[in-house]
């Protein structure tokens, strides 16, 4: 009885310590008056608007350099679920190192019995190869990550969490990151449309975004920076993988629209015109303001988001300001549909051509 009592007391202490991570939890800052007006979304041709100010949460008292145990990781993941998939860790140490950034990601990955996923195309930093450094030069004509996507959807085992640090951020309210809840977007469809897309599958392609020969895709943006480097060996560009159009979150069970103009090529089993019509509708639906929020950047900030719940894009509304962010991605699982079926491990085709919006 005494041993059981000690164990219970230790468990309560651990829970209390983990709950302190949530102290000061608040909605995301939304500096509406400081944001440039009239910025056009290249996909929709409409002004960028985001009206879902309840999506996401700020946690100002989480020091990413601290030791995290399993309960701490679960606390953060549950908080992420509760916030719709976005956590913003403000007040990080100004001298937070890239190694400490990676270590936090590794701890979170280990709590899910998985690992950090280095970028398959871009070479990482010399002293932290797990980190993708995304450079947006001032006056850049093509911007990396400016079109809607979910990170690593072209992998067999796609990205779960992405953890992004602002290394060089612009003034508040410009060059934000725009997020859409693809779960809310699915819920916002009519029952008829949900039924129509529920059993569809679509191919996702790294080569579409990172293949050569297209002036507006992610490869062109990388080349324009002069600092982002390609890996010597990129087998991911050789094949595309099949994913469900509607995926089911492994933690929450929520259904999500899992396609993007950056990586999705076509719906399996459909003629091109049929596939294009459905995909275009879904892309525009996901971008609707009521599903979207903006994360504004301040110094010493790290953002963690769940790619299984969200699509995102960078906003280039102040082209005269440079921005440098550093991302670590955590490997998830093969996406499954509502029947528990997974396709990406077994269904592959020769890679599609490089492209964008076509």
N, C-alpha and C positions, 0 to 999 in steps of 0.2 A: 504494500500500500504506500509506503514511504517513497519507494522508487517511482511509482506511478505519479505521486504527487509532485516530485521533483521534475519529472518529465513534463507534466502539465504546466508547471510554473515556467520552465524554460521555453515551452511553446508559446506561452502568453507573452513573455519578454520578446521573443523573436517577432511575433506579430505586431507588438507595439513599436518595435524598432522599424519594421517595414512600413507601418502606417505613417511614421514621421516623414517618409518620403513624399507624402501627399499634402503636407502642411503648406498652406498658402495657395492651394490649387485654385486657378482662376480661368476665366475665358481668355481666348487669345486677344491680344491688343489689335484693334482695328482703327488705324489712323486714317479714316476716310478722307478727311479734309486735306491731307498731305499727299494724296495720290493723284498723279496726273490723270486728267479726264480724256475720254475719247480714244483710249487704246483699243485697237482692233484685234480680235482673235483671228489668226490666219486661217484656222479651220472653218469657223462659222461665218466669217465676214461681219460679225457683229461686235459691238463694244463689249469689252470684258466687264462682266458684272458678277459679284459674288455676294449673296444675301444670307447665306446660312452662317450666322455668327455664333451658333451653338455648336458647330463642329470644331473639335480640337480643344485642348486644355494646356495651360501653362503650369509647369511645376518649377517654382523658383528656388526650391531648397534641396535639389538633388545634385550632389557633387559627383560627377562621373569618375573622379579619381578614387572614391572610397571603395572599400571592399563590399561586394554585393554577394549575399548568399541566395539560395534558391527561393526563399520566401520573398526577398527583395525583388527578384526578377519577376516573380508571379504578381507581386503588387503592381509593378510597372506595366506588365502586360495586361492585367485586368483594368488598370486605369486607362490604358490605350484603347481597349475594347469599349470602355464606358464613354470615351471621348470620340468615338467614331473612327479611331485609327491614327490620331495625331497627338503627340506629346511634344511640347516645346520646353526644353530645359534652359532657362535663363540663368544668369549670374554664374556662369562657369569661370574657372580660374583663367585669367588672361594668359598664363603660361602653360595651359593645358597642352600636352605634347601629342603628336600624332600617334605615338606608341600607346599613350593612355586612352586615346580615342579608340584605337583598335582593341585594346584590352577590354574596355567596356563592352564592345560588340562581341568579343569572344565569350565573355561571361554570359551575356544574354543568349548567344547561340548555344552554349553548353547546357543552359537550362532547358532547352528544347531538344537536346541530344542531336545537335546539328553543328554547322561550322560557318565561318565567314566565307563569303564567295567573292574572290577577287574578280575585277571586271574582265570579261572574256576577250575584249578587243583592245582596250586602252591599257598601256603599261602603268603600273602603280608608281608611287613615289619611291625613289631609291632606298630610303631608310624606312619605308612602310609600304611594301608592295600590295598590301590589302586595300590601300586607299586609292580611290579614283579622285583625282583633283580636277575639278571642272572650272575652267577659266572662261570668263566672259569679258573679252577685251572691250575697252571703250570704242564706240563707233563700229563694232563688229557688224558685218552685213548678214552673216548667218550665225545663229545662236544655238549652242548645244543644249538640248533638253527643252526647247521652246514649244514643242508640240506634245499633245496629250499622250501619256504612256503609263504603264505600270512596270517598274524596274524588273529586268531579267525575265520577262514573260516568254522569251524565246528559249529559255533553258528547259531541260527535262524536269528539273526540280527548280521551281521559280522562286523569286525573292519573297521572303516573309517581311522582315523589317529592314528599312533603310535608315541609316543614322548619319545625318548631314551636319557638318560644322561650318559655320561661316568664318572663313579665315580672313577675308577682306570683303567687308560688306558696304553697300552704298548708304546714303542717308535714309532715314526712316520713311517708309511708305512707297519706295520705288524698287523696281526689280524684285518684287515679291515672288513667292512660290504659290501658285494657284492649285488648289486641291478640289477634287469632286468626290463625294461619297457615291461610289458605284453601287453600293448596297441601297442607299436611299433612292438612287436612280432606278434600280430594278423595282423597288417597291412602288415607285411612281408610275410604272407602266400599267396599262389596263390588264385585266386578267387574260384577255384574248391575246395580247402581245406577249405577255409572260409565257403563256402556253406555246406560242409560236416559236419562241427562241430557246425554250427550256432544254430541248434535246439536240440543239445544233452545236456543231464544233467548227473551229476555225484554226487556220495555220498561222503561227507566229514566226517571224523571220528576223534574225540578227542581220542578215545581209541586206534586207530592205533598208535598214537604218545605217549600217556601217559599210555597205558595199560601195565600191567606187563607181564613178560615172554619173552621179546625180549632184546637182549644184546646191540643193537645199536640204539634204539629209544630215544626219548626225556626223557622218564621216567628214563632210564638207565643213561643218562647224569645228570639228577637232583640228582639221588641217589649217583653218583660218587663225587658230590661236597662236600657232608657232611654238607652243610649249607642251601641248598634249601629244603623247607619243603612242604609236601602235605597238602591239606585241609582235614579236617575230613570227609566232605560230598562232593562227586563229582558226582552228577547225570548226568553231561555232558558225562560221560564215558558209559552211558547205551544205548544211541541211536545215530545214524548217520543221517545227514540231506542232502537233495537233493538241489544242486545248479546248475545253468546253467554253461555249459562249457565255454560259451562266455557271459560275463556279460557286462552291459552297465553302464557307470559312470553316477551317478545322476546329477552331476554338468556340465560335459563337453559333455556328450553323446557319448564319445569314447567307442569303444568295446575293450574288454580285454580277454585274455585267463585266465580262472579262475580255474585252477587245479594245484596241487602240489604233489610231491612224499611223502611229510610229512603227509598230511592229506587226500588226495583223495584215495578212495578204488577202485572204478570201475565206468564205464559208465553205466547208467541205460538202461536196455533192450538189452544189448549185451552179447554175450558169452565171457567168460573170456579171451580167446586168442584175440578176436577182440578188446575188451576194452584195454587190455594190450598193444597191438600194437599201437593204437591211442595215448594212454596216454604217452607211452615211446617216441613216436615221438614228442609230444607237450613239454614234459619235456626237451628234448634235444634241441628243437627249441628255447625255452625260454632262455636257457643257452648260446646261441650263443653270441660271443663277441660283435657284433655290436649293441646288445640290452642292454648291461651291462655297469655299471660304478661301481667304488669303492668309498666308503666313508672312508677316513682315519681319525683316531682319534687323537685329541690333547687335552690337559687339558682344562677344563672349556668349554666344547662343548656339545650342545644338538642338536639332529637330529629329525626332524619331517618328516614322510613320509605317503603317501596315499596308503593304502593296496588295494584300488580299482584299482590302476594303475600299481602296482608293485608286484614282487615277490622278496624275499631276502634270504640271508643266511650269516652266519658268516664264516670267513676264518680263519682257524687255521694253519697259516704258520710259527708261532714262538711259539712252544709248551713249551718253557721255561719261558714264560712271562705270568703272571696272568692278567686277565682282569675282571672287575666288571662293569656292566652297569645296569641301573635302568629304567624300562619301564612303562609308563602309556598308556593305550589303550582307545580310544574313540569308543563308540558303534555307528555303522552305521545303515543301513537298511537291509532288506532282499534283496539279490541281484536279479536283474531282467534281463530277456533276451531282445532281440531286439523287442519282441512283447509286452513288459511291463509285462510279467508273472513272478511271484515269486513262488518258491516252498518250501523254507525252513520252512515256518510256518506251512505247512500242510503235507509234505511228509517226513516221518521218517521211519527208519528200526532199528532192533536190531543191536547194535554196532558190527563192524567187530573186528577180532582179532588184537592184537598188531602186527606191522610189519614195514617194511622199504624196498622200492624198489621191493616189490613183489606183 
